[in-house]
């Protein structure tokens, strides 16, 4: 998967408008730069591989990830439905 086309933070404005409080939690997909480690202020919930993981974060953590040089991109996670 080519992540080079991603902006560093990809969060729709409609979601961002309601995501201001530390109590608001979203699932994020984080892509680390090559050789980087997950920041100590987030807890990966699932490692997907290749420096890619999901995590549950609040608005403050979202901003920190955006400024973190170890992070290549941050995207809003989505719940996928099972296909039978």
DRENPA-3360 file (N, C-alpha, C; in nm, 2 decimals, always signed):
BEGIN
1 = XXXXXXXX = +0.08/-0.12/+0.00/+0.00/+0.00/+0.00/+0.09/+0.12/+0.00 ~ +0.06/+0.22/-0.09/+0.14/+0.34/-0.10/+0.08/+0.45/-0.01 ~ +0.15/+0.49/+0.09/+0.10/+0.60/+0.18/+0.15/+0.73/+0.14 ~ +0.22/+0.75/+0.04/+0.28/+0.87/+0.00/+0.18/+0.98/-0.04 ~ +0.06/+0.94/-0.08/-0.04/+1.04/-0.12/-0.12/+1.09/+0.00 ~ -0.10/+1.03/+0.12/-0.18/+1.07/+0.24/-0.13/+1.21/+0.29 ~ -0.22/+1.29/+0.33/-0.17/+1.41/+0.41/-0.14/+1.36/+0.54 ~ -0.06/+1.44/+0.62/-0.02/+1.39/+0.75/-0.14/+1.36/+0.84;
9 = XXXXXXXX = -0.24/+1.45/+0.84/-0.36/+1.43/+0.92/-0.48/+1.43/+0.83 ~ -0.55/+1.33/+0.83/-0.67/+1.32/+0.74/-0.79/+1.30/+0.83 ~ -0.85/+1.41/+0.86/-0.97/+1.41/+0.95/-1.08/+1.50/+0.88 ~ -1.19/+1.45/+0.84/-1.29/+1.54/+0.78/-1.33/+1.65/+0.87 ~ -1.36/+1.77/+0.81/-1.39/+1.89/+0.89/-1.52/+1.87/+0.98 ~ -1.61/+1.79/+0.93/-1.73/+1.76/+1.00/-1.71/+1.68/+1.13 ~ -1.61/+1.59/+1.13/-1.57/+1.52/+1.25/-1.49/+1.61/+1.34 ~ -1.40/+1.69/+1.28/-1.31/+1.78/+1.36/-1.39/+1.88/+1.44;
17 = XXXXXXXX = -1.50/+1.92/+1.38/-1.59/+2.02/+1.45/-1.64/+1.97/+1.58 ~ -1.67/+1.84/+1.59/-1.72/+1.79/+1.72/-1.62/+1.72/+1.80 ~ -1.49/+1.73/+1.77/-1.38/+1.65/+1.83/-1.29/+1.75/+1.90 ~ -1.34/+1.81/+2.01/-1.26/+1.92/+2.08/-1.22/+1.88/+2.22 ~ -1.30/+1.79/+2.28/-1.28/+1.76/+2.42/-1.19/+1.64/+2.44 ~ -1.12/+1.64/+2.55/-1.03/+1.53/+2.59/-1.12/+1.40/+2.61 ~ -1.25/+1.42/+2.63/-1.33/+1.30/+2.66/-1.38/+1.24/+2.52 ~ -1.36/+1.31/+2.41/-1.40/+1.26/+2.28/-1.30/+1.17/+2.23;
25 = XXXXXXXX = -1.33/+1.04/+2.21/-1.24/+0.94/+2.17/-1.27/+0.89/+2.02 ~ -1.17/+0.89/+1.94/-1.18/+0.83/+1.81/-1.08/+0.72/+1.78 ~ -1.11/+0.63/+1.69/-1.01/+0.53/+1.65/-0.93/+0.59/+1.53 ~ -0.80/+0.58/+1.54/-0.71/+0.64/+1.44/-0.63/+0.53/+1.38 ~ -0.59/+0.55/+1.26/-0.49/+0.46/+1.19/-0.36/+0.54/+1.18 ~ -0.26/+0.50/+1.23/-0.13/+0.57/+1.24/-0.02/+0.50/+1.15 ~ +0.04/+0.57/+1.07/+0.15/+0.52/+0.99/+0.28/+0.59/+1.04 ~ +0.37/+0.51/+1.08/+0.50/+0.56/+1.13/+0.60/+0.57/+1.02;
33 = XXXXXXXX = +0.69/+0.66/+1.03/+0.80/+0.67/+0.94/+0.89/+0.55/+0.95 ~ +0.96/+0.52/+0.85/+1.05/+0.40/+0.85/+1.15/+0.40/+0.97 ~ +1.15/+0.29/+1.04/+1.24/+0.28/+1.16/+1.19/+0.35/+1.28 ~ +1.08/+0.42/+1.28/+1.03/+0.49/+1.40/+0.95/+0.39/+1.49 ~ +0.94/+0.43/+1.62/+0.86/+0.35/+1.71/+0.74/+0.43/+1.75 ~ +0.63/+0.35/+1.80/+0.51/+0.42/+1.84/+0.54/+0.51/+1.95 ~ +0.48/+0.63/+1.94/+0.50/+0.73/+2.05/+0.45/+0.67/+2.18 ~ +0.51/+0.72/+2.29/+0.47/+0.66/+2.43/+0.34/+0.72/+2.48;
41 = XXXXXXXX = +0.29/+0.82/+2.41/+0.16/+0.88/+2.46/+0.04/+0.82/+2.40 ~ +0.06/+0.72/+2.31/-0.06/+0.64/+2.25/-0.03/+0.49/+2.28 ~ -0.14/+0.42/+2.29/-0.13/+0.27/+2.30/-0.19/+0.20/+2.18 ~ -0.10/+0.14/+2.10/-0.15/+0.07/+1.98/-0.25/-0.04/+2.02 ~ -0.36/-0.04/+1.96/-0.46/-0.15/+1.99/-0.44/-0.27/+1.89 ~ -0.40/-0.24/+1.77/-0.38/-0.35/+1.67/-0.26/-0.31/+1.58 ~ -0.16/-0.39/+1.58/-0.05/-0.37/+1.48/-0.09/-0.44/+1.35 ~ -0.09/-0.36/+1.24/-0.13/-0.41/+1.11/+0.00/-0.46/+1.04;
49 = XXXXXXXX = +0.11/-0.40/+1.07/+0.24/-0.43/+1.00/+0.30/-0.31/+0.93 ~ +0.43/-0.32/+0.91/+0.50/-0.21/+0.84/+0.49/-0.08/+0.90 ~ +0.48/-0.07/+1.03/+0.47/+0.06/+1.10/+0.33/+0.12/+1.10 ~ +0.24/+0.03/+1.08/+0.10/+0.08/+1.07/+0.02/+0.01/+1.19 ~ -0.05/+0.10/+1.26/-0.13/+0.05/+1.38/-0.26/+0.13/+1.40 ~ -0.35/+0.07/+1.47/-0.47/+0.15/+1.51/-0.45/+0.18/+1.66 ~ -0.52/+0.29/+1.70/-0.52/+0.33/+1.84/-0.64/+0.41/+1.87 ~ -0.68/+0.42/+1.99/-0.79/+0.51/+2.03/-0.73/+0.63/+2.10;
57 = XXXXXXXX = -0.77/+0.75/+2.05/-0.71/+0.87/+2.09/-0.81/+0.98/+2.12 ~ -0.77/+1.08/+2.20/-0.85/+1.20/+2.22/-0.80/+1.32/+2.13 ~ -0.86/+1.43/+2.14/-0.82/+1.55/+2.06/-0.68/+1.59/+2.08 ~ -0.63/+1.59/+2.21/-0.50/+1.63/+2.24/-0.40/+1.54/+2.17 ~ -0.42/+1.41/+2.18/-0.33/+1.31/+2.12/-0.33/+1.32/+1.97 ~ -0.45/+1.35/+1.91/-0.45/+1.37/+1.77/-0.36/+1.48/+1.72 ~ -0.36/+1.60/+1.80/-0.27/+1.71/+1.77/-0.12/+1.67/+1.78 ~ -0.10/+1.60/+1.89/+0.04/+1.55/+1.92/+0.09/+1.46/+1.80;
65 = XXXXXXXX = +0.01/+1.37/+1.76/+0.05/+1.28/+1.65/+0.08/+1.36/+1.52 ~ +0.00/+1.47/+1.50/+0.02/+1.55/+1.38/+0.15/+1.63/+1.39 ~ +0.20/+1.66/+1.50/+0.33/+1.73/+1.52/+0.45/+1.64/+1.54 ~ +0.42/+1.51/+1.56/+0.53/+1.41/+1.59/+0.61/+1.38/+1.46 ~ +0.74/+1.40/+1.46/+0.82/+1.37/+1.35/+0.83/+1.22/+1.32 ~ +0.80/+1.13/+1.41/+0.80/+0.99/+1.39/+0.68/+0.94/+1.31 ~ +0.58/+1.02/+1.31/+0.45/+0.99/+1.24/+0.44/+1.04/+1.10 ~ +0.42/+0.95/+1.01/+0.40/+0.98/+0.87/+0.26/+1.03/+0.83;
73 = XXXXXXXX = +0.16/+0.96/+0.89/+0.02/+1.00/+0.87/-0.07/+0.95/+0.98 ~ -0.18/+1.02/+0.99/-0.29/+0.98/+1.09/-0.42/+0.99/+1.01 ~ -0.50/+0.89/+1.01/-0.63/+0.89/+0.95/-0.74/+0.84/+1.05 ~ -0.86/+0.88/+1.02/-0.97/+0.84/+1.10/-1.00/+0.69/+1.07 ~ -1.01/+0.61/+1.17/-1.04/+0.47/+1.15/-1.19/+0.45/+1.13 ~ -1.22/+0.34/+1.06/-1.36/+0.31/+1.04/-1.39/+0.17/+1.08 ~ -1.51/+0.14/+1.13/-1.55/+0.00/+1.16/-1.59/-0.07/+1.03 ~ -1.53/-0.18/+1.01/-1.57/-0.26/+0.89/-1.67/-0.36/+0.92;
81 = XXXX = -1.77/-0.38/+0.84/-1.86/-0.49/+0.86/-1.81/-0.62/+0.80 ~ -1.85/-0.72/+0.87/-1.82/-0.86/+0.82/-1.89/-0.89/+0.70 ~ -1.82/-0.95/+0.60/-1.88/-0.99/+0.48/-1.90/-1.15/+0.48 ~ -2.02/-1.19/+0.47/-2.04/-1.34/+0.48/-2.04/-1.40/+0.34;
% end
